[in-house]
Amino acid sequence: MSFDRVTLPAESIPVSRNVDVVVVGGGASGIAAAISAAANGADTLLIEQRGFLGGMGTVSLVPAFCPFTDKEKPIIRGIGLELMDRMKQACNADYRKEYEHTLDWVPIDPEILKRVYDDAALENGVSLLFHTFVYDVVLSQDKRNIEGIVIVNKSGRSIVRCKYVIDATGDADISALAGVPFQKGGEQGELQPGTMCYLLANVDRRQFHAFLKETGDTEQLHATVERAIADGALPEGRKSISGLAWVNDYLVGVNFGHVFGVDGTKAEDLTRGSIEGRRLAERQVRFFRDFVPGFEQAHMVASGEQLGIRETRRIQGDYVLTAEDFMEARSFEDDIARNAYYIDIHLANSKGNMTFTHLPPGKSHGVPYRVLLPIGIDNMWVPGRAASSDRAVQGSLRVMPNCFAMGQASGAAAAMALKTLATSRGVSVSRLRELLLEQGAWLGEAHSYEAAKPSNA
Ligand SMILES: Cc1cc2nc3c(=O)[nH]c(=O)nc-3n(C[C@H](O)[C@H](O)[C@H](O)COP(=O)(O)OP(=O)(O)OC[C@H]3O[C@@H](n4cnc5c(N)ncnc54)[C@H](O)[C@@H]3O)c2cc1C
């Protein structure tokens, strides 16, 4: 198909707002960034294209939070841990009893999480603007600063002027508009597949667990899935149903199966992904009903508004975190977070293999401040799925607890920069690290806030 081009007349666009910090994207990284910037004194606006916060965790119904621990202790703390705890407190007594002390793979109740995020953002003084898409940026003459972003919503087109920007779109949309170099996927342009996650009601966890115990078919349910593939009840591809997150005995979130060849920065691909994803989910529900004890009456109550997207752009930052940094559990002088989640790269096509690489329990590597700093721009941070790393490390860094931690650091840095009118690179990283420790983050054994406090002796 070929498209003609049409030149629109030059248009003067009104300035609708003037803020210190604009955060684009309300996923894990954007929520933490906005709360952190506002709590540290910046007039902060968070813009989100959907009508609620949560990104993949609510938009795409990703059913659980990945581990906050290194299998020995919590290493993601601060705002992310507080938000997860608030979600637990907002759930009913049964949920709290079961998950109160769990820090790894905590199931998400998406409707409760949306309300928790609204309240936490507003209580901390964040201004929210939903149903709004950012589609352009206004650059300074030397192109090193973003002076405003161009938005479109039901009220029309307008410009939000800002001193600093946090690109938490997960796809590095703002960075791409500003000309930041990036990479997308693997060397052949291959991308991890998407998954249409969904919630099933009317299921019976006790019966399901009894079946697992009886068959010895453990968590992966491999044999059952293989049988269904052989029978043609399921397509070829992912064989494990490890992604079951039980909100209660009768409601389960499902992350199972793949949709291949979807580039989440293209509307046409996302459209196909939604349609294929829903079709696959429907087939899976029939499989669950026919093959899996406890699921005979399963009823799908919701599927993701969008196909879950694991990877698109990775910005090129001042530092590119590598698989070697991960494997050697390296630390950096400018660490603003630690990561222990395994490298988890999903197959790019139905014949491919999954890649998993774990660090030993108790080990983590540092996430340096420089991975948040996009090359060529002086007043922007990029936390979250699109932060600067190689492809292997993105397969680990991308999970929600890490996104919270990178977001918190970006927001705190923006608020600090504002106070001294500094660039993102002009922020005192040692002071930033102190501030993060004061505000609950964890930067390794040697750097706890308690350890840093002056002793009375
Ligand atoms: C199928 C799947 C399963 C996963 N499983 C887990 C898991 O079990 N546990 C876990 O912790 N992580 C999991 N992850 C990873 C994790 O969910 C994401 O990587 C993480 O949510 C990324 O956070 P983010 O803030 O960078 O981006 P996102 O969560 O994608 O949030 C970005 C937000 O920005 C908004 N946005 C984007 N562009 C614009 C624009 N131009 N204008 C306005 N708004 C915009 C989007 O609407 C979205 O709300 C999974 C991911 C997928 C896809």
PDBQT file of the ligand as one rigid body, heavy atoms in Angstrom, charges set to zero:
ROOT
HETATM    1  C1  LIG A 501       3.347 -10.510  28.914  1.00  0.00    +0.000 C 
HETATM    2  C2  LIG A 501       4.251  -9.858  29.903  1.00  0.00    +0.000 A 
HETATM    3  C3  LIG A 501       4.476 -10.482  31.111  1.00  0.00    +0.000 A 
HETATM    4  C4  LIG A 501       5.261  -9.849  32.074  1.00  0.00    +0.000 A 
HETATM    5  N1  LIG A 501       5.393 -10.433  33.292  1.00  0.00    +0.000 NA
HETATM    6  C5  LIG A 501       5.883  -9.694  34.315  1.00  0.00    +0.000 A 
HETATM    7  C6  LIG A 501       5.743 -10.140  35.646  1.00  0.00    +0.000 A 
HETATM    8  O1  LIG A 501       5.226 -11.218  35.906  1.00  0.00    +0.000 OA
HETATM    9  N2  LIG A 501       6.175  -9.309  36.640  1.00  0.00    +0.000 N 
HETATM   10  C7  LIG A 501       6.788  -8.114  36.370  1.00  0.00    +0.000 A 
HETATM   11  O2  LIG A 501       7.169  -7.424  37.315  1.00  0.00    +0.000 OA
HETATM   12  N3  LIG A 501       6.977  -7.691  35.106  1.00  0.00    +0.000 NA
HETATM   13  C8  LIG A 501       6.495  -8.425  34.074  1.00  0.00    +0.000 A 
HETATM   14  N4  LIG A 501       6.594  -7.977  32.785  1.00  0.00    +0.000 N 
HETATM   15  C9  LIG A 501       7.399  -6.764  32.488  1.00  0.00    +0.000 C 
HETATM   16  C10 LIG A 501       6.733  -5.473  32.908  1.00  0.00    +0.000 C 
HETATM   17  O3  LIG A 501       5.343  -5.584  33.001  1.00  0.00    +0.000 OA
HETATM   18  C11 LIG A 501       7.061  -4.303  31.967  1.00  0.00    +0.000 C 
HETATM   19  O4  LIG A 501       8.311  -4.396  31.387  1.00  0.00    +0.000 OA
HETATM   20  C12 LIG A 501       6.981  -3.002  32.797  1.00  0.00    +0.000 C 
HETATM   21  O5  LIG A 501       5.622  -2.811  33.151  1.00  0.00    +0.000 OA
HETATM   22  C13 LIG A 501       7.521  -1.817  32.044  1.00  0.00    +0.000 C 
HETATM   23  O6  LIG A 501       7.225  -0.660  32.792  1.00  0.00    +0.000 OA
HETATM   24  P1  LIG A 501       7.375   0.760  32.140  1.00  0.00    +0.000 P 
HETATM   25  O7  LIG A 501       6.915   1.739  33.151  1.00  0.00    +0.000 OA
HETATM   26  O8  LIG A 501       8.734   0.903  31.557  1.00  0.00    +0.000 OA
HETATM   27  O9  LIG A 501       6.372   0.723  30.875  1.00  0.00    +0.000 OA
HETATM   28  P2  LIG A 501       4.832   0.360  30.770  1.00  0.00    +0.000 P 
HETATM   29  O10 LIG A 501       4.359  -0.489  31.888  1.00  0.00    +0.000 OA
HETATM   30  O11 LIG A 501       4.639  -0.159  29.389  1.00  0.00    +0.000 OA
HETATM   31  O12 LIG A 501       4.115   1.774  30.900  1.00  0.00    +0.000 OA
HETATM   32  C14 LIG A 501       4.235   2.743  29.895  1.00  0.00    +0.000 C 
HETATM   33  C15 LIG A 501       3.010   3.639  29.949  1.00  0.00    +0.000 C 
HETATM   34  O13 LIG A 501       3.203   4.739  29.062  1.00  0.00    +0.000 OA
HETATM   35  C16 LIG A 501       2.026   4.992  28.330  1.00  0.00    +0.000 C 
HETATM   36  N5  LIG A 501       2.451   5.601  27.068  1.00  0.00    +0.000 N 
HETATM   37  C17 LIG A 501       3.276   5.049  26.146  1.00  0.00    +0.000 A 
HETATM   38  N6  LIG A 501       3.496   5.900  25.134  1.00  0.00    +0.000 NA
HETATM   39  C18 LIG A 501       2.803   7.023  25.425  1.00  0.00    +0.000 A 
HETATM   40  C19 LIG A 501       2.653   8.268  24.742  1.00  0.00    +0.000 A 
HETATM   41  N7  LIG A 501       3.312   8.535  23.604  1.00  0.00    +0.000 N 
HETATM   42  N8  LIG A 501       1.846   9.202  25.299  1.00  0.00    +0.000 NA
HETATM   43  C20 LIG A 501       1.192   8.945  26.468  1.00  0.00    +0.000 A 
HETATM   44  N9  LIG A 501       1.312   7.788  27.160  1.00  0.00    +0.000 NA
HETATM   45  C21 LIG A 501       2.122   6.836  26.646  1.00  0.00    +0.000 A 
HETATM   46  C22 LIG A 501       1.397   3.624  28.189  1.00  0.00    +0.000 C 
HETATM   47  O14 LIG A 501       0.000   3.726  27.972  1.00  0.00    +0.000 OA
HETATM   48  C23 LIG A 501       1.744   2.941  29.504  1.00  0.00    +0.000 C 
HETATM   49  O15 LIG A 501       0.749   3.116  30.480  1.00  0.00    +0.000 OA
HETATM   50  C24 LIG A 501       5.854  -8.596  31.789  1.00  0.00    +0.000 A 
HETATM   51  C25 LIG A 501       5.639  -7.975  30.558  1.00  0.00    +0.000 A 
HETATM   52  C26 LIG A 501       4.840  -8.594  29.626  1.00  0.00    +0.000 A 
HETATM   53  C27 LIG A 501       4.567  -7.887  28.342  1.00  0.00    +0.000 C 
ENDROOT
TORSDOF 0
